[in-house]
């Protein structure tokens, strides 16, 4: 029996191979650097996962998962079972490319981004192997559902340079249900929903900033003599908006120069172990995320973030994984309707809804 896995994690591997025989592999999980082998990290069953590998141009790489603990409801498969990658064109080498855990010469170059939609569970599995591109980079995106809550496994990144020097690093990974959170508070129409970011799509009466849809209305105001007809995909927009009945409503739209970070402003709708729900989307935090009070600039922490608190978060532009680099707490807002708690399910045995989809710019 094969099973899909839902995974929202980014495992990044940075390989620094110098002229000497000594080399170092830095493994990152959800943008969290793994400084020592077997450093514990978490991933989410209901979240996506991206794995990036950076190193010497032309170096061969492999990423393997070795499962140590399985949920009782699943039976581990043979260690010879590999990932089902049918939706992706030739992203992984055959098992002969990785023999005895070592990458063999002639591994094929992989695309810059590989998407993994499913894999089998059990033993040691080769998740991806290939050749780092001309910039010394590779990315592997793991779709939600790849892992199951309470699983434990070791992620091992290994590189082989042109001189056949093999180096590796590893992380001990525990699977939680989600790093984000289910929506605990529903935002009433009129609640703040501001954004600064790139236009990904334009509809008849709407613009998509990342994967958030903002509807324009006859009351929408435009800055600098701008009109809706002037907007193009790729434009950097500053939208002052609000929650509508379904999507968001754009009250004010302006076009500005591209910025390095997308900015989302809204109330916290739920808090997870390493992420938050806001603007009906999930965003994730890491060890490098910085926290400040919006008005005073006083340093804060993740523990200071509270449900229904208005915040502004910064996410790198073009990120497929919504890693928050900075959180500004207590963002100023105009008077608005108070959030309402999500109703309790009528059936106490009913499974809670999944977290909102990750924001993607």
C-alpha positions in Angstrom: 0.0 0.0 0.0 1.4 3.3 -1.0 0.6 6.5 0.7 0.9 10.2 0.0 2.7 12.5 2.4 1.9 16.0 3.2 5.0 18.0 4.0 5.7 21.7 4.3 9.3 21.8 5.1 12.4 23.2 3.5 15.6 21.3 3.9 18.4 23.3 2.4 21.9 21.9 2.0 24.9 24.3 1.6 28.0 22.6 0.4 31.3 24.6 0.6 33.9 22.6 -1.2 37.3 24.2 -1.2 40.6 23.3 -2.8 41.6 21.1 0.1 40.2 17.7 0.9 38.2 19.1 3.8 34.6 20.2 3.1 31.5 21.1 5.0 27.9 20.5 4.4 25.4 22.8 6.1 21.9 21.4 6.2 18.9 23.7 6.6 15.4 22.6 7.5 12.7 25.2 7.1 15.5 27.8 6.8 16.9 26.6 10.2 20.6 25.8 9.8 21.8 22.4 11.1 25.2 23.2 12.7 25.8 19.8 14.2 24.8 16.3 12.8 21.6 14.9 14.3 20.3 18.4 15.3 16.6 18.0 16.1 14.1 19.8 13.9 10.4 19.6 13.1 8.4 19.4 9.9 4.6 19.4 9.4 2.4 16.7 8.0 0.0 19.2 6.5 2.7 21.7 5.4 4.9 21.8 2.2 8.7 21.3 2.4 11.4 22.7 0.2 14.9 21.4 0.2 17.7 23.5 -1.2 21.3 22.4 -1.8 24.0 24.9 -2.4 27.6 24.0 -3.1 30.3 23.7 -5.8 29.0 23.9 -9.3 28.9 20.5 -10.8 29.1 18.6 -7.5 26.9 15.5 -7.2 24.4 15.5 -4.4 21.9 13.1 -2.8 19.3 13.5 -0.1 18.1 10.4 1.8 15.5 9.8 4.6 16.0 7.0 7.1 12.8 6.3 9.0 13.2 5.2 12.7 9.6 5.6 14.0 6.3 5.0 12.3 2.7 5.8 13.3 0.9 2.6 14.4 -1.6 2.9 11.6 1.0 2.4 8.9 3.3 -0.5 8.1 6.9 0.4 7.0 7.8 -0.7 3.5 11.0 -2.3 2.2 14.0 -0.1 2.2 14.2 -0.7 -1.5 11.0 1.2 -2.1 11.6 4.6 -3.6 9.6 7.8 -4.2 6.7 7.8 -6.7 7.7 10.8 -8.9 5.3 10.2 -11.8 4.2 13.9 -11.9 7.7 15.0 -12.4 9.9 14.5 -15.5 13.1 12.7 -14.6 13.9 14.4 -11.3 15.6 11.4 -9.6 18.4 9.0 -10.5 17.7 5.3 -10.6 18.8 3.4 -7.5 22.1 2.6 -9.3 23.1 6.3 -9.0 23.4 6.0 -5.3 25.2 2.8 -4.3 26.1 2.1 -0.7 24.9 5.6 0.2 27.5 7.2 -2.0 26.7 9.2 -5.2 28.2 7.6 -8.3 29.8 9.5 -11.2 27.5 10.2 -14.0 24.4 11.2 -12.0 22.2 13.2 -14.2 21.8 17.0 -13.8 18.4 17.8 -12.3 16.2 20.7 -12.9 16.6 23.7 -10.6 13.3 22.9 -8.8 12.0 19.4 -8.4 8.5 18.7 -7.0 7.9 15.6 -5.0 4.2 14.7 -4.6 4.4 11.4 -2.9 6.7 8.7 -1.6 6.6 5.4 0.1 7.2 5.0 3.8 9.9 2.8 5.2 13.6 2.1 5.6 16.1 4.4 3.9 14.9 6.2 0.8 16.7 8.3 -1.7 14.6 11.4 -2.0 16.6 13.1 -4.7 20.0 12.9 -6.4 21.6 14.8 -9.2 24.1 17.5 -10.1 24.2 21.0 -8.7 23.6 23.6 -11.4 26.0 26.2 -12.7 25.4 28.3 -9.6 25.9 25.4 -7.3 22.3 25.1 -6.4 19.4 22.7 -6.4 15.9 22.8 -4.8 13.5 20.0 -4.0 9.9 20.8 -3.1 8.1 18.3 -1.0 4.3 18.5 -1.2 1.9 18.5 1.8 1.0 15.0 2.9 4.4 13.3 2.4 4.9 12.6 6.1 2.6 11.5 8.9 2.4 13.0 12.4 4.6 11.3 15.0 7.0 9.8 12.4 10.7 10.3 13.1 13.4 10.1 10.5 16.9 11.2 9.8 17.5 13.5 6.8 21.0 13.0 5.3 22.6 15.3 2.7 25.7 14.1 0.9 27.9 15.7 -1.8 30.7 14.3 -3.9 33.0 16.8 -5.6 35.1 16.3 -8.8 37.8 14.7 -6.7 35.4 12.1 -5.3 35.5 13.6 -1.8 32.3 12.7 -0.1 30.9 14.8 2.8 27.6 14.7 4.6 25.5 16.2 7.3 22.2 15.1 9.0 19.2 16.3 10.9 16.9 14.3 13.2 13.4 15.2 12.1 10.1 14.9 14.1 6.8 15.2 12.3 4.1 17.4 13.8 0.7 17.8 12.4 1.4 21.4 11.2 4.0 24.0 12.0 1.2 26.6 11.4 -2.2 26.5 13.0 -5.8 26.0 12.2 -7.8 29.2 12.0 -9.0 29.9 15.6 -10.5 33.3 14.8 -12.6 34.3 11.9 -12.1 37.8 10.6 -15.3 39.8 10.1 -15.8 41.7 6.8 -14.0 45.0 7.2 -11.0 43.6 9.1 -7.6 44.8 8.0 -5.9 42.9 5.1 -3.0 45.0 3.8 -0.3 43.7 1.5 2.8 44.9 -0.5 3.9 42.5 -3.2 4.0 41.4 -6.8 1.0 40.9 -9.1 0.9 37.2 -10.0 -2.4 37.3 -11.9 -5.1 39.8 -13.0 -8.7 38.9 -13.4 -11.7 40.8 -14.7 -12.1 42.6 -11.4 -9.3 41.3 -9.2 -5.6 41.1 -8.7 -3.6 38.3 -7.1 -0.7 39.3 -4.9 1.0 36.0 -4.4 -1.8 33.6 -4.0 -4.1 36.1 -2.2 -7.0 37.5 -4.3 -8.0 41.1 -3.9 -11.2 42.3 -5.6 -11.5 45.8 -6.9 -14.8 47.7 -6.7 -16.1 51.0 -8.0 -15.0 52.5 -4.6 -11.4 51.3 -5.0 -9.0 54.3 -5.1 -5.8 54.4 -7.2 -2.7 56.5 -6.5 -0.6 58.5 -9.0 -3.3 58.6 -11.7 -3.2 54.8 -11.9 -6.2 52.9 -13.2 -7.1 49.2 -13.0 -6.4 48.9 -16.8 -2.8 50.1 -16.2 -1.9 47.1 -14.0 0.3 44.3 -15.3 1.5 41.0 -14.0 4.8 41.7 -12.2 3.9 45.1 -11.0 4.7 45.8 -7.3 1.5 47.0 -5.6 0.8 48.5 -2.2 -2.8 47.5 -1.3 -4.7 48.7 1.7 -7.5 46.2 1.9 -10.0 44.4 4.1 -11.6 41.0 4.5 -14.7 40.6 2.3 -17.3 37.9 2.5 -15.1 35.5 0.5 -11.9 37.0 -0.9 -10.3 40.4 0.1 -11.4 43.8 -1.1 -8.8 46.4 -2.3 -9.7 49.8 -0.9 -6.6 51.6 -2.1 -4.1 50.5 -4.8 -0.8 52.1 -5.6 2.2 51.0 -7.7 5.7 51.4 -6.4 9.3 50.1 -7.1 10.0 46.5 -6.4 11.0 45.7 -2.8 13.1 42.8 -1.5 10.3 41.7 0.9 6.6 41.0 0.6 4.7 42.5 3.5 1.5 41.1 5.0 -0.5 43.0 7.6 -3.4 41.5 9.5 -4.5 39.9 12.7 -3.2 36.6 13.9 -5.8 34.0 13.4 -3.9 31.1 14.9 -0.5 30.2 16.4 1.4 26.9 15.8 4.7 25.5 17.0 6.6 27.3 14.2 4.2 29.4 12.3 1.0 31.4 12.2 -2.3 31.8 10.4 -3.1 35.3 9.1 -5.0 36.6 6.1 -6.4 33.1 5.8 -2.9 31.8 4.9 -0.1 30.1 6.7 3.4 31.6 7.3 6.3 29.9 9.0 9.0 31.2 11.3 12.6 30.0 12.0 15.5 30.6 14.3 16.6 33.6 12.3 13.1 35.3 12.4 13.3 38.7 14.2 10.6 40.2 16.3 10.1 43.9 17.1 7.3 46.1 18.5 6.0 48.0 15.5 5.9 51.4 17.2 8.8 51.3 19.7 11.2 49.0 17.9 11.8 47.1 21.2 12.9 43.5 20.4 10.2 40.9 21.0 10.0 37.1 20.6 7.7 34.5 19.1 6.1 33.9 22.6 5.0 37.6 22.5 2.8 36.9 19.5 -0.9 36.6 20.5 -4.0 35.5 18.7 -6.0 38.4 17.2 -2.9 40.7 17.6 -2.4 42.9 14.5 1.0 42.2 13.0 3.1 42.8 9.9 5.3 40.1 8.6 8.1 40.3 6.0 8.7 37.4 3.6 11.4 37.3 0.9 9.9 38.2 -2.6 9.7 35.2 -4.9 9.6 32.7 -2.0 7.7 29.5 -2.7 8.1 28.7 1.0 6.6 31.5 3.2 9.6 31.9 5.6 9.1 35.0 7.7 12.3 37.0 8.2 10.7 39.7 10.5 7.5 40.1 12.5 6.4 43.6 13.7 4.0 43.2 16.6 1.1 45.5 17.5 0.8 47.0 14.0 -1.4 50.1 14.1 -4.9 49.6 12.6 -8.1 51.6 12.2 -11.1 50.7 14.3 -12.6 47.5 12.9 -15.0 44.6 13.8 -13.6 42.3 16.5 -12.6 38.8 15.4 -14.9 36.0 16.3 -13.7 32.6 17.6 -14.1 29.7 15.2 -17.2 27.7 16.2 -16.6 24.4 18.0 -17.4 21.3 15.9 -20.7 19.8 16.7 -19.2 16.3 16.7 -16.3 16.2 19.2 -14.8 13.3 17.3 -14.7 15.3 14.1 -11.3 16.0 12.7 -10.3 19.7 12.8 -9.9 21.5 9.5 -6.4 21.7 8.0 -4.4 24.9 8.4 -4.9 27.5 5.7 -2.7 27.1 2.6 0.8 28.6 2.8 1.2 32.1 1.4 3.3 32.0 -1.8 4.7 35.0 -3.6 
